Amino acid sequence: MARAGVDCLLLSVGSDLPYLIGYEAMPLERLTMLVVTKDDAVLVVPELEAPRVEPGPFAIHAWGETEDAVLAVAALAGRPTVAAIGDTTWSTFLLGLLPVMADTTFIPASLIMRELRMRKDAQEIEALQAAAHAADRVLARIPSEVRFEGRTERQVARAVTDMTIEEGHETSLFWIVASGPNAASPHHEPGERVIEAGDAVVIDFGGKKDGYCSDVTRTFVVGEPSDELRKVHAIVEEAQRVGRLAATVGAPAQEVDRAARSVIDAAGFGEFFIHRLGHGIGRDGHEHPYLVEGNDQALEAGMAFSVEPGIYLPGRFGVRIEDICVLTEAGLLTLNQADRALISVE
C-alpha cells in the first residue's frame, strides 16, 4: 500500500477478503468491510454475522441493526487521500462512502491485491491441483455415464454438475454444454436443444474446492466425427500444446497468446478464434494474469492460468480445449491430465 501510495484498503464481498483473513462475507444489504490502514486492520461486520468470524490479526467491529455501518467504516478509515476499494463492493456502499469521504480518491483494490494473489504459494498450488484432479475425474466419467444423443443440453449439464459435486467440489460454479451450432458460441448457456448424432459438444465446467477453483474444457462428438471436425480439433489441440510450451518464466503474457494463435492463423482459422488464450485462476475463476494481446507482463513462477484456444464456426460447430497450468521455476505444471483427444460418446 505504501509503495502504491494507498492510505487505506477497503474490502467487502468477493475473494480478496477471504484471501487475507479467511472470512467470506455474505452478499447482503448489511455491510461487511475490512478496513486496513497503516496502523490497524478492523473488520466491520454485522453483529449477527460476527460469530462466523474466526479470530485473526485484526480487530472486529460488530455493528448493530440501528448503527450506520458506512459511517463506522469512514471513521475507521480516517481521512485518507487515496483509498483502494474492493472491485466487487456493492455500488450502494461506495455511493454511501463518497459523500462522507469527499476528499478521498478511490481506486480499485485489485491494483494492490492482484500483486499478492496472482503469485500462488505451495499451499495454493496444492489446492488448485486438487480441484483440477477432481474435474479430471468428472471428465473420465462422462463418456461411460452420460448419454448425449436424444437428451437436451440442460439434461447433460445437470449430470455434469452433479458429478462435479460428487467428485469433491463444495460448489459447482458454472457449466457450459454447447452442442452442434450452439458450440460456436463460447459461453453458450445450456438450453432445450436436443443433442443429435454427429454433433460436436463443447463441455466447459468448474467448481470450487477448499476455496480454489477448477476450470476445464473438452470437446466431445456424438458418434463418428466428420473429417472437418477432426481437422479443426487437431488444429486446436496443436495450438493448445504450443501455447503451453510458450508459457515460461519471463515470457510476456501476450507472447503466449500469440504463440497459440499463430497455429490457428496459419491453418486459416484465425478469424474464428475470438477470445484471449487464457485467464488467471485461484480463489476466483477469472483473475490476473490474463494471456491476451496487449498484456506485456512477464510471467513468474507461481502464476496459475488457463490455456484454452478455440475455433468457432458460426452456425456449424465449435471446438475448445482448456487446461489449468501453474508456472514453476522448473517449467510449466499442467494440472489437468484428462485426455485432450476428440472424445466419441453415445
C-alpha positions in Angstrom: 0.0 0.0 0.0 2.8 2.4 0.9 4.6 1.7 -2.4 1.4 2.3 -4.3 0.5 5.5 -2.4 -2.6 3.9 -0.9 -3.6 5.1 2.6 -6.5 2.8 3.2 -7.7 -0.6 1.9 -11.4 -1.3 2.0 -12.5 -4.9 1.2 -16.1 -6.2 1.2 -17.7 -9.1 -0.7 -15.6 -11.1 -3.1 -12.4 -13.1 -2.9 -10.0 -10.5 -1.6 -11.4 -10.7 1.9 -11.1 -14.5 2.4 -7.7 -14.3 0.8 -6.5 -12.0 3.6 -8.4 -13.1 6.7 -10.1 -16.4 5.8 -13.6 -15.0 6.1 -16.0 -14.7 3.2 -18.7 -12.1 3.6 -22.3 -13.0 2.7 -23.5 -10.8 -0.2 -26.1 -8.9 1.9 -27.6 -5.5 2.2 -25.8 -5.4 5.5 -22.3 -4.1 5.0 -19.2 -6.2 5.8 -15.9 -4.4 5.2 -12.3 -4.9 6.2 -10.6 -1.5 6.8 -6.8 -1.7 6.6 -4.7 1.4 7.4 -1.0 1.8 8.1 -1.9 1.3 11.8 -4.8 -1.1 12.1 -6.9 -3.7 10.4 -10.6 -3.8 11.5 -13.4 -6.0 10.2 -16.7 -4.1 10.3 -19.3 -6.9 10.3 -23.0 -7.2 11.2 -23.5 -8.3 14.7 -25.5 -11.3 13.7 -22.6 -12.4 11.4 -19.8 -11.8 13.9 -20.0 -15.4 15.4 -18.9 -16.8 12.0 -15.6 -14.9 12.0 -12.6 -16.8 13.1 -10.2 -14.7 15.2 -7.1 -13.4 13.4 -4.6 -10.5 13.2 -7.4 -7.9 13.0 -10.0 -6.3 15.3 -13.7 -6.8 15.0 -16.3 -4.0 15.0 -19.6 -5.8 15.2 -22.4 -3.3 14.3 -26.0 -3.5 15.5 -29.1 -3.1 13.4 -29.5 0.6 14.1 -25.9 1.6 13.6 -24.8 3.2 10.3 -22.1 0.8 9.1 -20.9 3.2 6.3 -20.2 5.9 8.9 -18.3 3.3 11.0 -16.1 2.4 8.0 -15.5 6.1 7.3 -14.5 6.8 10.9 -12.0 3.8 10.9 -10.6 4.9 7.6 -9.8 8.4 8.9 -9.1 10.9 6.3 -7.2 9.0 3.6 -6.0 10.8 0.5 -6.3 7.6 -1.5 -8.4 4.5 -0.6 -8.4 1.3 -2.6 -11.8 -0.3 -2.5 -12.7 -3.9 -3.4 -13.6 -4.3 -7.1 -16.8 -6.2 -6.3 -18.0 -3.9 -3.5 -21.7 -3.2 -4.0 -22.2 0.2 -5.5 -24.7 1.2 -2.9 -21.9 1.1 -0.2 -19.5 3.0 -2.4 -22.2 5.6 -3.1 -22.7 5.9 0.7 -19.0 6.4 1.3 -18.4 9.0 -1.4 -20.1 12.0 0.4 -18.7 11.2 3.8 -15.2 10.7 2.4 -15.4 13.6 -0.1 -11.7 14.4 0.0 -10.7 10.8 -0.8 -9.7 9.5 -4.2 -11.0 5.9 -4.7 -9.1 3.4 -6.8 -9.7 -0.4 -7.5 -8.3 -2.6 -4.8 -7.2 -5.0 -7.5 -4.2 -2.7 -8.1 -3.0 -3.8 -4.7 -4.5 -7.2 -4.3 -3.5 -8.7 -7.7 0.1 -8.3 -6.8 -0.4 -10.7 -3.9 -3.0 -13.1 -5.4 -1.5 -13.8 -8.8 1.6 -15.4 -7.3 0.5 -18.7 -5.7 2.3 -20.3 -2.8 2.8 -24.0 -2.4 -0.4 -24.4 -0.4 -2.5 -22.6 -3.1 -0.9 -24.7 -5.8 -1.8 -27.8 -4.0 -5.4 -26.6 -3.6 -5.6 -25.8 -7.3 -4.2 -29.2 -8.2 -6.7 -31.0 -6.0 -9.6 -29.0 -7.7 -8.2 -29.8 -11.2 -7.9 -33.5 -10.4 -11.5 -33.5 -9.2 -12.5 -32.0 -12.6 -10.4 -34.7 -14.4 -12.4 -37.4 -12.6 -15.6 -35.9 -13.9 -14.3 -35.9 -17.4 -13.2 -39.5 -17.0 -16.8 -40.5 -16.1 -18.7 -38.6 -18.8 -18.2 -41.0 -21.8 -19.4 -44.0 -19.9 -22.0 -42.5 -17.6 -23.7 -39.7 -19.6 -26.0 -40.3 -22.6 -25.8 -37.5 -25.1 -28.0 -38.4 -28.1 -31.6 -37.6 -27.6 -31.1 -35.6 -24.4 -31.1 -31.9 -24.1 -28.1 -29.7 -23.3 -29.7 -28.9 -20.0 -30.0 -32.5 -19.0 -26.4 -33.2 -19.8 -25.4 -30.1 -17.9 -27.2 -31.3 -14.8 -25.4 -34.7 -15.0 -22.0 -32.9 -15.2 -23.0 -30.5 -12.3 -23.9 -33.5 -10.1 -20.6 -35.2 -10.8 -18.7 -32.0 -10.1 -20.1 -32.2 -6.5 -19.7 -35.9 -6.3 -16.0 -35.7 -7.1 -15.2 -33.4 -4.3 -16.1 -29.8 -5.1 -18.1 -28.0 -2.5 -19.9 -26.0 -5.2 -20.4 -26.1 -8.9 -19.6 -22.6 -10.3 -20.6 -22.9 -13.9 -21.5 -25.4 -16.6 -21.4 -24.9 -20.4 -22.8 -27.7 -22.6 -22.9 -26.4 -26.2 -24.0 -28.8 -28.9 -24.0 -28.6 -32.7 -24.3 -25.0 -33.9 -24.5 -23.8 -30.3 -20.9 -24.9 -29.8 -19.9 -21.9 -31.9 -20.9 -19.7 -29.0 -18.0 -19.8 -26.5 -20.2 -19.0 -23.4 -23.4 -20.7 -24.6 -25.9 -21.4 -21.8 -27.3 -24.9 -21.9 -30.8 -25.0 -23.2 -33.5 -27.3 -24.6 -31.8 -28.2 -27.8 -31.8 -32.0 -28.2 -28.3 -33.4 -29.0 -28.1 -35.3 -32.2 -25.8 -37.9 -33.8 -22.8 -36.2 -35.3 -22.9 -33.1 -33.1 -19.8 -31.6 -31.6 -20.4 -30.9 -27.9 -18.2 -28.4 -26.0 -18.3 -29.0 -22.3 -16.7 -26.4 -20.1 -17.3 -26.6 -16.3 -15.7 -25.7 -13.0 -16.3 -25.7 -9.3 -14.7 -24.6 -6.0 -12.8 -27.0 -3.7 -11.3 -25.7 -0.4 -11.6 -22.1 -1.7 -9.9 -22.6 -5.0 -11.4 -23.1 -8.5 -11.3 -25.6 -11.2 -12.0 -24.9 -14.9 -11.6 -27.3 -17.7 -13.0 -27.8 -21.3 -13.1 -30.7 -23.6 -14.8 -31.3 -26.9 -17.0 -34.4 -27.5 -18.6 -35.8 -30.6 -21.8 -37.9 -30.7 -20.8 -41.0 -32.8 -18.3 -40.6 -35.5 -16.8 -37.1 -36.3 -16.7 -35.6 -39.7 -13.3 -35.1 -41.4 -13.7 -31.4 -40.9 -14.4 -31.7 -37.2 -11.3 -34.0 -36.9 -9.2 -31.4 -38.7 -10.4 -28.4 -36.6 -9.9 -30.3 -33.4 -6.4 -31.3 -34.4 -5.6 -27.6 -35.0 -6.9 -26.5 -31.6 -5.1 -29.4 -29.9 -1.8 -28.3 -31.5 -2.4 -24.6 -30.7 -3.0 -25.6 -27.1 0.2 -27.6 -27.0 2.2 -24.8 -28.5 0.6 -22.3 -26.0 1.6 -24.4 -23.1 5.2 -24.7 -24.4 5.4 -20.9 -24.8 4.4 -20.3 -21.1 7.8 -20.0 -19.5 9.2 -17.8 -16.7 9.9 -14.4 -18.1 7.7 -14.7 -21.2 5.4 -11.8 -21.7 1.8 -12.9 -21.3 0.8 -11.7 -24.8 3.5 -13.8 -26.4 1.9 -17.0 -25.1 -1.4 -15.9 -26.7 0.5 -15.1 -29.9 2.2 -18.5 -30.0 -1.0 -20.4 -29.8 -2.9 -18.0 -32.1 -0.2 -18.4 -34.7 -1.1 -22.1 -35.2 -4.7 -21.2 -35.8 -3.8 -18.3 -38.0 -1.5 -20.5 -40.1 -4.3 -23.0 -40.6 -6.6 -20.3 -42.0 -9.0 -20.1 -39.0 -7.6 -17.0 -37.3 -10.8 -15.0 -37.6 -12.7 -17.8 -35.7 -10.5 -17.7 -32.6 -12.4 -14.8 -30.9 -11.2 -14.7 -27.3 -8.0 -14.4 -25.3 -5.9 -17.6 -24.8 -6.3 -17.7 -21.0 -7.0 -16.2 -17.7 -5.5 -16.4 -14.2 -7.3 -18.6 -11.7 -7.3 -19.0 -7.9 -9.9 -18.1 -5.5 -11.8 -16.6 -8.5 -12.3 -18.4 -11.7 -11.0 -15.4 -13.6 -8.2 -13.3 -12.2 -4.8 -11.9 -13.1 -2.7 -12.7 -15.1 -4.5 -12.7 -18.5 -2.9 -14.2 -21.5 -4.1 -11.7 -24.1 -2.7 -9.3 -26.7 -1.6 -6.1 -25.0 -0.5 -7.6 -21.7 3.3 -7.5 -21.7 3.6 -8.6 -18.0 6.4 -11.1 -17.6 5.1 -14.4 -16.3 6.6 -15.5 -13.0 6.8 -18.7 -11.0 3.7 -19.3 -9.0 1.3 -17.8 -11.6 -1.7 -20.0 -12.4 -3.7 -19.7 -15.6 -5.8 -21.4 -18.2 -4.6 -22.2 -21.7 -7.8 -22.5 -23.9 -7.7 -21.9 -27.6 -10.8 -22.4 -29.6 -12.2 -22.3 -33.1 -15.9 -21.3 -33.5 -17.6 -21.7 -36.9 -20.9 -19.7 -36.8 -24.0 -21.8 -37.4 -22.0 -25.0 -37.6 -19.8 -26.1 -34.6 -17.0 -25.1 -32.3 -14.0 -26.7 -30.6 -12.2 -25.7 -27.4 -9.6 -27.4 -25.2 -8.7 -25.9 -21.8 -6.3 -26.9 -19.1 -5.2 -25.1 -15.9 -1.5 -24.7 -15.6 0.9 -23.3 -13.0 4.3 -21.9 -13.9 7.2 -23.1 -11.7 10.9 -22.5 -11.8 11.3 -26.0 -13.3 8.8 -25.3 -16.0 5.1 -25.4 -16.7 3.0 -27.8 -14.5 -0.3 -28.7 -16.3 -2.7 -29.6 -13.6 -5.4 -31.2 -15.8 -4.3 -34.5 -17.2 -7.5 -35.6 -18.8 -7.3 -36.9 -22.4 -7.3 -33.9 -24.8 -8.4 -36.0 -27.8 -11.7 -35.6 -29.5 -13.9 -37.9 -27.4 -16.6 -40.0 -29.0 -19.8 -40.5 -26.9 -23.2 -42.1 -27.5 
